[in-house]
Amino acid sequence: PSGSAAAERAVEALNRAGVGPDGSRPPLVLDLGCGFGVSSLGMAFADPSCSVLAVDASAHCIGFARAVARRWRVPPERLQHRHSNARTALDVVATAYKGP
């Protein structure tokens, strides 16, 4: 899926995965125009207390970024990659993400 369906699935996964014992969720970093995912990977490693949603309009870039994240063994609850445009991703995160 791409567009809003892809962004919605990513936000749902992050909402489910990041729940702490008190019901809180980690802060979300949104990487718009992530390209090949290098910056997203860096953000995921730089602050383990955050979740990262990486979005790009290029399906090719998203595929490559996912492969890089798998290679570095970043758990999907920490880093999600989605094929979507920036505006759609922002709208979905603003309305659906349950964390800060």
Backbone as numpy.savetxt, mean C-alpha at the origin, in Angstrom:
# Nx Ny Nz CAx CAy CAz Cx Cy Cz
-7.45 -6.59 -10.88 -8.27 -5.38 -10.88 -7.41 -4.12 -10.88
-7.95 -3.07 -11.39 -7.24 -1.80 -11.37 -8.21 -0.72 -10.93
-7.70 0.49 -10.76 -8.54 1.62 -10.37 -9.07 1.50 -8.96
-10.33 1.88 -8.78 -10.87 1.92 -7.42 -11.00 0.54 -6.81
-11.30 -0.49 -7.61 -11.41 -1.85 -7.06 -10.08 -2.30 -6.48
-9.00 -2.01 -7.17 -7.67 -2.40 -6.67 -7.32 -1.63 -5.40
-7.58 -0.34 -5.39 -7.29 0.46 -4.20 -8.14 0.01 -3.02
-9.41 -0.30 -3.28 -10.29 -0.76 -2.20 -9.80 -2.08 -1.62
-9.37 -3.00 -2.47 -8.85 -4.28 -1.97 -7.60 -4.08 -1.12
-6.74 -3.18 -1.53 -5.52 -2.91 -0.75 -5.86 -2.33 0.61
-6.77 -1.37 0.64 -7.15 -0.74 1.91 -7.83 -1.76 2.82
-8.67 -2.61 2.27 -9.31 -3.67 3.07 -8.26 -4.59 3.68
-7.26 -4.97 2.88 -6.20 -5.85 3.39 -5.41 -5.16 4.49
-5.09 -3.89 4.31 -4.35 -3.16 5.34 -5.19 -2.96 6.59
-6.48 -2.73 6.43 -7.37 -2.61 7.60 -7.40 -3.90 8.41
-7.44 -5.04 7.73 -7.49 -6.34 8.42 -6.16 -6.69 9.08
-5.07 -6.41 8.41 -3.76 -6.91 8.83 -3.14 -6.14 9.98
-3.37 -4.85 10.05 -2.60 -4.03 10.98 -3.25 -3.73 12.30
-4.12 -4.57 12.78 -4.84 -4.27 14.03 -3.98 -4.65 15.23
-3.76 -3.69 16.10 -3.01 -3.94 17.32 -3.91 -4.50 18.41
-3.34 -4.87 19.57 -4.13 -5.45 20.65 -5.23 -4.52 21.15
-5.03 -3.22 21.01 -6.04 -2.26 21.45 -7.00 -1.86 20.34
-6.90 -2.53 19.18 -7.79 -2.24 18.05 -7.30 -1.13 17.15
-6.15 -0.55 17.49 -5.62 0.54 16.68 -4.93 0.00 15.42
-4.81 0.84 14.43 -4.13 0.49 13.19 -2.93 1.41 13.02
-1.91 0.92 12.30 -0.72 1.74 12.12 -0.98 2.89 11.15
-0.17 3.93 11.23 -0.27 5.01 10.25 -0.03 4.46 8.84
-0.67 5.08 7.87 -0.54 4.65 6.49 0.25 5.67 5.70
1.27 5.19 5.00 2.03 6.02 4.07 1.52 5.68 2.67
1.12 6.69 1.93 0.61 6.50 0.58 1.66 6.99 -0.40
2.20 6.09 -1.20 3.23 6.42 -2.19 2.55 6.50 -3.56
2.23 7.71 -3.98 1.55 7.92 -5.26 2.59 8.04 -6.37
2.40 7.28 -7.43 3.39 7.28 -8.51 4.64 6.54 -8.08
4.46 5.35 -7.52 5.58 4.61 -6.90 6.59 4.07 -7.91
6.23 4.03 -9.18 7.18 3.51 -10.18 7.54 2.07 -9.88
8.82 1.79 -9.85 9.29 0.42 -9.62 9.35 0.04 -8.14
8.87 0.90 -7.26 8.70 0.55 -5.86 9.90 0.72 -4.95
10.93 1.37 -5.43 12.14 1.53 -4.60 11.85 2.40 -3.39
11.16 3.52 -3.57 10.86 4.39 -2.44 9.89 3.72 -1.47
8.94 2.96 -2.00 7.99 2.24 -1.14 8.71 1.22 -0.27
9.63 0.52 -0.88 10.41 -0.47 -0.15 11.22 0.20 0.96
11.83 1.34 0.63 12.59 2.09 1.63 11.73 2.56 2.79
10.52 3.03 2.47 9.61 3.48 3.54 9.17 2.33 4.42
8.90 1.17 3.82 8.47 0.00 4.59 9.56 -0.44 5.57
10.82 -0.35 5.14 11.92 -0.74 6.02 12.30 0.36 7.01
12.12 1.61 6.62 12.54 2.73 7.48 11.70 2.85 8.74
10.41 2.56 8.63 9.54 2.69 9.80 8.61 1.49 9.90
9.02 0.46 10.66 8.21 -0.75 10.77 6.84 -0.53 11.42
6.62 0.62 12.00 5.32 0.87 12.63 4.27 1.34 11.63
4.67 1.59 10.39 3.75 2.09 9.36 3.41 1.01 8.33
2.26 1.18 7.70 1.90 0.40 6.53 2.08 1.31 5.32
2.42 0.72 4.17 2.65 1.49 2.96 1.72 0.98 1.87
1.02 1.90 1.21 0.24 1.59 0.03 0.90 2.30 -1.14
1.43 1.51 -2.06 2.13 2.04 -3.23 1.23 1.93 -4.45
1.05 3.05 -5.15 0.11 3.12 -6.26 0.82 3.69 -7.49
0.51 3.10 -8.64 1.03 3.64 -9.89 0.03 3.37 -11.01
0.01 4.24 -11.99 -0.90 4.09 -13.14 -0.38 3.06 -14.13
0.87 2.63 -13.98 1.46 1.65 -14.89 1.40 0.24 -14.29
0.68 -0.64 -14.96 0.61 -2.03 -14.50 1.98 -2.69 -14.55
2.79 -2.33 -15.53 4.14 -2.89 -15.64 4.97 -2.53 -14.40
4.92 -1.27 -14.01 5.68 -0.84 -12.82 5.19 -1.54 -11.56
3.89 -1.69 -11.41 3.34 -2.36 -10.24 3.80 -3.81 -10.19
3.79 -4.49 -11.33 4.26 -5.88 -11.37 5.71 -6.01 -10.93
6.53 -5.10 -11.41 7.95 -5.11 -11.04 8.11 -4.80 -9.55
7.36 -3.80 -9.05 7.46 -3.42 -7.64 7.04 -4.57 -6.72
6.01 -5.30 -7.11 5.58 -6.47 -6.31 6.68 -7.53 -6.28
7.31 -7.76 -7.40 8.40 -8.75 -7.46 9.56 -8.35 -6.56
9.89 -7.08 -6.56 10.98 -6.59 -5.70 10.61 -6.77 -4.23
9.38 -6.44 -3.87 8.94 -6.58 -2.47 8.97 -8.05 -2.04
8.54 -8.95 -2.93 8.60 -10.39 -2.61 10.06 -10.82 -2.42
10.93 -10.34 -3.29 12.35 -10.71 -3.20 12.94 -10.28 -1.86
12.52 -9.11 -1.37 13.01 -8.60 -0.09 12.17 -9.09 1.08
11.18 -9.94 0.80 10.34 -10.58 1.82 9.62 -9.57 2.72
9.07 -8.55 2.10 8.27 -7.59 2.85 6.86 -8.16 2.98
6.36 -8.33 4.19 5.02 -8.91 4.35 3.94 -8.01 3.76
2.92 -8.61 3.16 1.87 -7.81 2.53 1.08 -6.93 3.49
1.09 -7.26 4.76 0.41 -6.38 5.71 1.19 -5.09 5.96
2.41 -5.05 5.51 3.24 -3.84 5.63 3.31 -3.04 4.34
3.20 -3.74 3.20 3.37 -3.07 1.91 2.44 -3.67 0.88
1.55 -2.84 0.33 0.63 -3.25 -0.72 0.92 -2.42 -1.97
0.90 -3.06 -3.13 1.08 -2.36 -4.41 -0.22 -2.48 -5.19
-0.67 -1.38 -5.78 -1.90 -1.41 -6.56 -1.79 -0.55 -7.81
-2.41 -1.06 -8.87 -2.52 -0.36 -10.15 -3.74 0.53 -10.08
-3.52 1.83 -9.97 -4.61 2.79 -9.84 -4.07 4.18 -10.13
-4.97 5.10 -10.39 -4.50 6.49 -10.52 -4.48 7.13 -9.13
-3.76 8.23 -9.02 -3.54 8.86 -7.72 -4.84 9.37 -7.10
-5.70 9.99 -7.89 -6.93 10.56 -7.35 -7.84 9.49 -6.76
-7.96 8.38 -7.48 -8.79 7.28 -6.98 -8.23 6.72 -5.69
-6.93 6.51 -5.64 -6.30 5.98 -4.43 -6.51 6.92 -3.25
-6.34 8.22 -3.47 -6.57 9.18 -2.39 -8.01 9.14 -1.88
-8.96 9.08 -2.80 -10.36 9.03 -2.41 -10.67 7.78 -1.59
-10.16 6.63 -2.03 -10.42 5.38 -1.32 -9.80 5.39 0.06
-8.56 5.84 0.16 -7.89 5.88 1.47 -8.62 6.84 2.41
-9.01 7.99 1.89 -9.69 8.99 2.74 -11.01 8.47 3.29
-11.69 7.65 2.53 -13.01 7.17 2.97 -12.97 5.81 3.66
-11.96 4.99 3.38 -12.01 3.61 3.85 -10.93 3.19 4.84
-9.80 3.89 4.90 -8.74 3.44 5.82 -9.14 3.81 7.25
-9.03 2.83 8.15 -9.52 3.01 9.52 -8.43 3.42 10.51
-7.25 3.70 10.01 -6.16 4.11 10.89 -5.81 5.57 10.69
-4.75 6.01 11.39 -4.34 7.42 11.26 -3.65 7.69 9.93
